Amino acid sequence: MTRQTAPTPALTVPFIDLAVHDPALKAKLLEAADRVLSHGQFILGPEVKKFEEDFAAYTGTTYAVGIGNGTDSLTLTMKGLGIGPGDEVITAANSFLASASSVIFAGARPVLVDMLDDCTIDPVRVEAAVTPHTKAIIPVHLMGQPADMDAILAIAEKHGLYVIEDAAQAAGAKIGDRRVGSLGTAGSFSFHPLKTLNACGDAGMVTTNDRKLYEYLLLARTHGLKDRDDCVFWSPNSRLDALQAAFLGVKLPYLDQWNAARRAHAAFYQTCLADVVEVARETPGTFNVFYMFVIQTDRRDDLQRFLRERGIESAVHYPTPIHLKRAAKDLGYKRGDFPVTERWSDRILSIPATQWHSKDQCAYVADTVREFFSKES
Protein backbone atom coordinates (compact mmCIF):
# COMPACT_ATOMS: atom_id res chain seq x y z
CA MET A 1 0.00 0.00 0.00
CA THR A 2 1.43 3.37 -0.99
CA ARG A 3 1.57 5.96 1.77
CA GLN A 4 -0.02 9.27 0.76
CA THR A 5 2.04 12.35 1.43
CA ALA A 6 0.78 15.85 2.09
CA PRO A 7 0.93 18.23 -0.86
CA THR A 8 3.61 20.88 -1.03
CA PRO A 9 2.25 23.90 0.86
CA ALA A 10 0.88 26.62 -1.40
CA LEU A 11 1.88 29.17 1.21
CA THR A 12 3.68 29.15 4.55
CA VAL A 13 1.78 30.80 7.39
CA PRO A 14 3.60 31.16 10.72
CA PHE A 15 1.42 31.38 13.78
CA ILE A 16 3.12 34.63 14.68
CA ASP A 17 6.08 36.53 13.22
CA LEU A 18 7.71 38.88 15.72
CA ALA A 19 10.41 40.25 13.46
CA VAL A 20 9.93 43.95 12.72
CA HIS A 21 9.42 44.09 8.96
CA ASP A 22 8.01 47.63 8.78
CA PRO A 23 11.00 49.86 7.90
CA ALA A 24 9.37 52.97 9.36
CA LEU A 25 8.59 51.23 12.66
CA LYS A 26 12.05 49.67 12.85
CA ALA A 27 13.65 53.10 12.32
CA LYS A 28 11.58 54.55 15.18
CA LEU A 29 12.49 51.65 17.49
CA LEU A 30 16.18 52.04 16.71
CA GLU A 31 15.91 55.77 17.34
CA ALA A 32 14.29 55.05 20.72
CA ALA A 33 17.04 52.58 21.61
CA ASP A 34 19.70 55.10 20.61
CA ARG A 35 18.08 57.73 22.81
CA VAL A 36 18.25 55.44 25.86
CA LEU A 37 21.79 54.34 25.09
CA SER A 38 22.84 57.97 24.73
CA HIS A 39 21.45 59.29 28.01
CA GLY A 40 22.23 56.13 30.01
CA GLN A 41 19.21 56.17 32.35
CA PHE A 42 18.55 52.45 32.05
CA ILE A 43 16.55 52.01 35.29
CA LEU A 44 13.22 53.88 35.34
CA GLY A 45 13.99 57.33 33.93
CA PRO A 46 12.15 59.52 31.38
CA GLU A 47 11.03 56.74 29.00
CA VAL A 48 9.27 54.84 31.77
CA LYS A 49 7.59 57.98 33.13
CA LYS A 50 6.44 59.07 29.67
CA PHE A 51 5.03 55.66 28.77
CA GLU A 52 3.24 55.43 32.12
CA GLU A 53 1.59 58.80 31.50
CA ASP A 54 0.64 57.89 27.94
CA PHE A 55 -0.77 54.50 28.89
CA ALA A 56 -2.80 55.96 31.76
CA ALA A 57 -4.28 58.46 29.32
CA TYR A 58 -4.96 55.70 26.78
CA THR A 59 -6.80 53.53 29.32
CA GLY A 60 -8.62 56.44 30.93
CA THR A 61 -7.08 55.96 34.37
CA THR A 62 -5.40 58.39 36.70
CA TYR A 63 -2.26 56.35 37.31
CA ALA A 64 -0.14 53.72 35.61
CA VAL A 65 2.91 52.02 37.11
CA GLY A 66 5.41 50.13 34.97
CA ILE A 67 6.23 46.67 36.33
CA GLY A 68 8.70 44.03 35.14
CA ASN A 69 6.05 41.65 33.80
CA GLY A 70 2.34 40.88 33.89
CA THR A 71 2.53 38.24 36.63
CA ASP A 72 4.30 40.61 39.01
CA SER A 73 1.77 43.31 38.23
CA LEU A 74 -1.00 41.04 39.55
CA THR A 75 0.99 39.90 42.59
CA LEU A 76 2.14 43.35 43.67
CA THR A 77 -1.36 44.76 43.19
CA MET A 78 -2.78 42.13 45.55
CA LYS A 79 -0.07 42.84 48.11
CA GLY A 80 -0.81 46.55 47.81
CA LEU A 81 -4.47 45.85 48.59
CA GLY A 82 -3.54 43.91 51.71
CA ILE A 83 -4.38 40.48 50.26
CA GLY A 84 -2.35 37.64 51.74
CA PRO A 85 -2.38 34.50 53.89
CA GLY A 86 -5.87 33.35 54.88
CA ASP A 87 -7.52 35.25 52.00
CA GLU A 88 -9.20 33.86 48.90
CA VAL A 89 -9.22 35.34 45.41
CA ILE A 90 -11.72 34.13 42.80
CA THR A 91 -10.47 33.76 39.25
CA ALA A 92 -11.03 31.77 36.06
CA ALA A 93 -10.11 28.11 35.60
CA ASN A 94 -9.53 28.56 31.87
CA SER A 95 -6.88 31.27 31.90
CA PHE A 96 -3.11 31.22 31.54
CA LEU A 97 -1.67 29.87 34.78
CA ALA A 98 -0.38 33.28 35.98
CA SER A 99 -3.93 34.37 36.88
CA ALA A 100 -3.83 31.75 39.65
CA SER A 101 -0.11 31.54 40.41
CA SER A 102 0.05 35.27 41.16
CA VAL A 103 -2.54 34.73 43.90
CA ILE A 104 -0.32 32.07 45.44
CA PHE A 105 2.72 34.35 45.19
CA ALA A 106 0.73 36.97 47.12
CA GLY A 107 0.19 34.38 49.87
CA ALA A 108 -3.54 33.87 49.27
CA ARG A 109 -5.56 30.95 47.86
CA PRO A 110 -6.94 30.99 44.31
CA VAL A 111 -10.56 29.85 44.05
CA LEU A 112 -11.31 28.78 40.49
CA VAL A 113 -14.66 28.94 38.72
CA ASP A 114 -15.94 27.88 35.31
CA MET A 115 -16.38 29.96 32.17
CA LEU A 116 -19.17 31.20 29.92
CA ASP A 117 -19.39 30.26 26.26
CA ASP A 118 -17.53 33.48 25.33
CA CYS A 119 -14.48 32.15 27.28
CA THR A 120 -14.78 34.67 30.15
CA ILE A 121 -15.50 33.96 33.80
CA ASP A 122 -19.10 33.08 34.75
CA PRO A 123 -20.48 35.73 37.17
CA VAL A 124 -23.12 33.34 38.54
CA ARG A 125 -20.40 30.92 39.57
CA VAL A 126 -18.31 33.78 40.92
CA GLU A 127 -21.07 34.77 43.33
CA ALA A 128 -21.57 31.15 44.38
CA ALA A 129 -17.84 30.93 45.24
CA VAL A 130 -17.79 33.95 47.58
CA THR A 131 -17.00 33.09 51.21
CA PRO A 132 -16.12 35.17 54.29
CA HIS A 133 -12.47 34.72 53.26
CA THR A 134 -12.90 36.18 49.77
CA LYS A 135 -11.04 39.45 49.28
CA ALA A 136 -10.96 39.96 45.51
CA ILE A 137 -12.10 38.81 42.08
CA ILE A 138 -9.70 38.59 39.14
CA PRO A 139 -11.80 38.49 35.95
CA VAL A 140 -9.70 37.62 32.90
CA HIS A 141 -10.34 39.35 29.59
CA LEU A 142 -9.27 36.17 27.84
CA MET A 143 -8.31 36.19 24.16
CA GLY A 144 -9.11 39.90 24.07
CA GLN A 145 -12.80 39.42 24.99
CA PRO A 146 -13.82 41.62 27.95
CA ALA A 147 -15.49 39.80 30.82
CA ASP A 148 -18.97 40.75 32.07
CA MET A 149 -17.71 43.57 34.25
CA ASP A 150 -21.14 45.00 35.12
CA ALA A 151 -22.13 41.72 36.77
CA ILE A 152 -18.73 41.25 38.41
CA LEU A 153 -18.60 44.77 39.80
CA ALA A 154 -22.11 44.35 41.20
CA ILE A 155 -21.01 41.19 43.02
CA ALA A 156 -17.91 42.97 44.31
CA GLU A 157 -19.93 45.91 45.62
CA LYS A 158 -22.42 43.58 47.31
CA HIS A 159 -19.69 41.68 49.15
CA GLY A 160 -17.10 44.42 49.62
CA LEU A 161 -14.47 42.90 47.28
CA TYR A 162 -11.68 44.29 45.16
CA VAL A 163 -11.76 43.70 41.39
CA ILE A 164 -8.40 43.31 39.66
CA GLU A 165 -8.77 43.07 35.91
CA ASP A 166 -6.39 40.63 34.26
CA ALA A 167 -6.10 42.51 30.98
CA ALA A 168 -2.86 40.84 29.88
CA GLN A 169 -4.44 39.72 26.61
CA ALA A 170 -6.67 42.72 26.03
CA ALA A 171 -4.85 46.02 25.68
CA GLY A 172 -7.25 48.26 23.77
CA ALA A 173 -10.39 46.20 24.42
CA LYS A 174 -13.49 48.08 25.59
CA ILE A 175 -16.88 47.75 27.20
CA GLY A 176 -18.99 50.51 25.74
CA ASP A 177 -16.62 53.45 25.51
CA ARG A 178 -14.47 52.45 28.52
CA ARG A 179 -11.25 50.55 28.04
CA VAL A 180 -10.37 47.49 30.09
CA GLY A 181 -8.04 48.31 32.94
CA SER A 182 -10.19 51.27 33.98
CA LEU A 183 -13.23 49.36 35.22
CA GLY A 184 -12.11 47.69 38.45
CA THR A 185 -9.94 48.60 41.42
CA ALA A 186 -6.90 48.06 39.20
CA GLY A 187 -5.95 46.65 35.82
CA SER A 188 -3.00 44.36 35.18
CA PHE A 189 -1.32 44.29 31.76
CA SER A 190 1.39 42.21 30.17
CA PHE A 191 3.42 43.52 27.24
CA HIS A 192 5.08 40.18 26.50
CA PRO A 193 6.14 39.97 22.81
CA LEU A 194 3.00 37.98 21.91
CA LYS A 195 0.55 40.53 23.30
CA THR A 196 -1.54 43.06 21.38
CA LEU A 197 0.81 45.81 22.61
CA ASN A 198 4.13 44.03 22.66
CA ALA A 199 7.55 44.85 24.02
CA CYS A 200 10.79 43.28 22.77
CA GLY A 201 11.00 41.30 26.00
CA ASP A 202 9.08 41.11 29.28
CA ALA A 203 7.16 44.14 30.54
CA GLY A 204 4.00 44.88 32.50
CA MET A 205 1.79 47.66 33.88
CA VAL A 206 -0.77 48.34 36.58
CA THR A 207 -3.47 50.94 35.96
CA THR A 208 -5.60 52.38 38.75
CA ASN A 209 -7.45 55.42 40.07
CA ASP A 210 -6.46 54.54 43.66
CA ARG A 211 -3.70 56.90 44.79
CA LYS A 212 -2.80 54.80 47.83
CA LEU A 213 -2.26 51.72 45.66
CA TYR A 214 -0.30 53.80 43.15
CA GLU A 215 2.06 55.10 45.84
CA TYR A 216 2.51 51.58 47.20
CA LEU A 217 3.40 50.19 43.76
CA LEU A 218 6.02 52.88 43.15
CA LEU A 219 7.90 51.48 46.14
CA ALA A 220 6.91 47.84 45.75
CA ARG A 221 8.45 47.53 42.29
CA THR A 222 11.87 48.50 43.62
CA HIS A 223 12.51 46.53 46.84
CA GLY A 224 10.21 48.76 48.90
CA LEU A 225 12.83 51.51 48.80
CA LYS A 226 11.69 55.08 49.35
CA ASP A 227 15.22 56.17 48.49
CA ARG A 228 18.53 54.34 48.22
CA ASP A 229 18.83 53.75 51.99
CA ASP A 230 15.26 53.84 53.33
CA CYS A 231 13.46 50.48 52.84
CA VAL A 232 9.85 50.93 53.94
CA PHE A 233 8.81 47.25 53.47
CA TRP A 234 10.19 44.06 51.96
CA SER A 235 9.44 43.68 48.29
CA PRO A 236 10.98 42.17 45.14
CA ASN A 237 12.61 44.04 42.29
CA SER A 238 10.24 44.30 39.31
CA ARG A 239 10.67 47.49 37.34
CA LEU A 240 9.66 48.19 33.77
CA ASP A 241 12.93 48.34 31.84
CA ALA A 242 13.69 51.74 30.32
CA LEU A 243 14.53 50.27 26.92
CA GLN A 244 11.25 48.31 26.83
CA ALA A 245 9.34 51.43 27.88
CA ALA A 246 10.96 53.31 25.00
CA PHE A 247 9.90 50.60 22.54
CA LEU A 248 6.38 50.51 23.96
CA GLY A 249 6.14 54.27 23.68
CA VAL A 250 6.86 53.96 19.97
CA LYS A 251 4.28 51.20 19.52
CA LEU A 252 1.37 52.58 21.57
CA PRO A 253 0.15 54.96 18.82
CA TYR A 254 -0.16 51.92 16.50
CA LEU A 255 -2.23 49.83 18.92
CA ASP A 256 -5.69 50.81 17.66
CA GLN A 257 -4.58 50.27 14.06
CA TRP A 258 -3.19 46.82 14.93
CA ASN A 259 -6.33 45.85 16.83
CA ALA A 260 -8.43 46.91 13.84
CA ALA A 261 -6.40 44.54 11.66
CA ARG A 262 -6.98 41.68 14.11
CA ARG A 263 -10.68 42.44 14.14
CA ALA A 264 -10.79 42.44 10.35
CA HIS A 265 -9.18 38.99 10.24
CA ALA A 266 -11.66 37.80 12.86
CA ALA A 267 -14.61 39.07 10.83
CA PHE A 268 -13.26 37.29 7.76
CA TYR A 269 -12.92 33.98 9.61
CA GLN A 270 -16.36 34.36 11.15
CA THR A 271 -17.85 34.72 7.67
CA CYS A 272 -15.83 31.92 6.06
CA LEU A 273 -15.72 29.27 8.77
CA ALA A 274 -18.89 29.52 10.88
CA ASP A 275 -20.55 26.69 8.94
CA VAL A 276 -17.73 24.20 9.58
CA VAL A 277 -16.40 25.08 13.07
CA GLU A 278 -17.41 27.11 16.11
CA VAL A 279 -15.76 30.51 15.74
CA ALA A 280 -14.87 33.16 18.28
CA ARG A 281 -17.46 35.92 18.59
CA GLU A 282 -17.75 39.33 20.17
CA THR A 283 -20.13 39.68 23.10
CA PRO A 284 -22.66 42.48 22.43
CA GLY A 285 -21.66 45.79 23.99
CA THR A 286 -17.96 44.90 24.01
CA PHE A 287 -14.98 45.57 21.75
CA ASN A 288 -12.99 42.34 21.40
CA VAL A 289 -9.40 42.82 20.22
CA PHE A 290 -9.02 39.10 19.33
CA TYR A 291 -5.64 38.54 20.95
CA MET A 292 -6.01 35.04 19.53
CA PHE A 293 -8.65 33.88 17.07
CA VAL A 294 -9.97 30.61 18.47
CA ILE A 295 -12.04 28.00 16.67
CA GLN A 296 -13.54 24.88 18.23
CA THR A 297 -13.97 21.41 16.79
CA ASP A 298 -14.09 17.85 18.08
CA ARG A 299 -11.45 17.05 15.43
CA ARG A 300 -8.99 19.60 16.82
CA ASP A 301 -5.86 17.40 16.81
CA ASP A 302 -6.53 16.03 13.33
CA LEU A 303 -7.20 19.53 12.01
CA GLN A 304 -4.02 20.90 13.57
CA ARG A 305 -2.01 18.10 11.96
CA PHE A 306 -3.67 18.78 8.58
CA LEU A 307 -2.83 22.49 8.82
CA ARG A 308 0.78 21.77 9.79
CA GLU A 309 1.23 19.49 6.77
CA ARG A 310 0.10 22.37 4.58
CA GLY A 311 2.50 24.92 6.05
CA ILE A 312 0.12 26.54 8.57
CA GLU A 313 1.15 26.88 12.20
CA SER A 314 -1.50 26.90 14.94
CA ALA A 315 -1.53 26.63 18.73
CA VAL A 316 -3.74 25.55 21.64
CA HIS A 317 -4.46 28.09 24.39
CA TYR A 318 -4.59 26.16 26.69
CA PRO A 319 -4.56 22.35 26.47
CA THR A 320 -4.47 21.79 30.25
CA PRO A 321 -6.78 23.90 32.45
CA ILE A 322 -5.28 25.41 35.57
CA HIS A 323 -7.06 23.03 37.95
CA LEU A 324 -5.60 19.97 36.18
CA LYS A 325 -1.97 21.11 36.20
CA ARG A 326 0.36 19.20 38.52
CA ALA A 327 1.17 22.35 40.47
CA ALA A 328 -2.54 22.80 41.31
CA LYS A 329 -2.88 19.44 43.07
CA ASP A 330 -2.97 21.05 46.52
CA LEU A 331 -5.93 23.22 45.52
CA GLY A 332 -8.11 20.11 45.69
CA TYR A 333 -9.78 20.25 42.29
CA LYS A 334 -10.36 17.26 40.01
CA ARG A 335 -11.41 16.50 36.45
CA GLY A 336 -15.11 17.23 36.02
CA ASP A 337 -15.18 20.20 38.41
CA PHE A 338 -15.27 22.73 35.54
CA PRO A 339 -16.97 21.00 32.59
CA VAL A 340 -17.21 24.04 30.28
CA THR A 341 -13.51 24.79 30.73
CA GLU A 342 -12.57 21.16 30.18
CA ARG A 343 -14.63 20.87 27.02
CA TRP A 344 -13.11 24.12 25.77
CA SER A 345 -9.54 22.89 26.37
CA ASP A 346 -10.23 19.70 24.40
CA ARG A 347 -11.66 21.49 21.35
CA ILE A 348 -9.91 24.85 20.90
CA LEU A 349 -7.39 25.79 18.26
CA SER A 350 -5.87 29.24 17.72
CA ILE A 351 -5.26 30.02 14.06
CA PRO A 352 -3.09 32.78 12.53
CA ALA A 353 -4.84 36.16 12.83
CA THR A 354 -2.42 38.83 14.01
CA GLN A 355 -1.93 42.27 12.52
CA TRP A 356 1.17 40.92 10.75
CA HIS A 357 -0.78 38.35 8.72
CA SER A 358 -1.90 39.27 5.21
CA LYS A 359 -5.35 38.77 3.72
CA ASP A 360 -3.87 36.15 1.41
CA GLN A 361 -2.48 34.20 4.36
CA CYS A 362 -5.81 34.27 6.19
CA ALA A 363 -7.63 33.22 3.02
CA TYR A 364 -5.26 30.26 2.67
CA VAL A 365 -5.89 29.29 6.30
CA ALA A 366 -9.66 29.47 5.81
CA ASP A 367 -9.51 27.49 2.56
CA THR A 368 -7.39 24.82 4.23
CA VAL A 369 -9.73 24.48 7.20
CA ARG A 370 -12.63 24.08 4.80
CA GLU A 371 -10.64 21.57 2.76
CA PHE A 372 -10.12 19.44 5.89
CA PHE A 373 -13.82 19.25 6.61
CA SER A 374 -14.74 18.63 2.98
CA LYS A 375 -12.37 15.65 2.97
CA GLU A 376 -13.86 14.45 6.27
CA SER A 377 -17.38 14.62 4.89
Order of alpha helices (4+ residues) and beta strands (2+ residues): alpha-alpha-beta-alpha-beta-alpha-beta-alpha-beta-alpha-beta-beta-beta-beta-beta-alpha-alpha-alpha-beta-beta-beta-alpha-alpha-beta-alpha
